[in-house]
Amino acid sequence: MAKNTGKGYRKGAVRDRSQVETPVGWAKRDSETGRFLDVKSDGEPFKGVRREHRDEQK
């Protein structure tokens, strides 16, 4: 699991998660089930979470 350092970055990657940009904001998704877990509304992506490419989306 990735660890927060308190200095604006993470140590390590967040596993079994990916993120995709939606019209509402960045959405975090579970890699196994494809289920959306969380959405950020500030326009910034999640830290340390792998980004999905647009061609991967179904």
Protein Blocks (a to p, Z undefined) as FASTA:
>chain_A
ZZdehlopaedjdehiacdddfkbccdddfklopafbdcfklpacehiacddfklpZZ
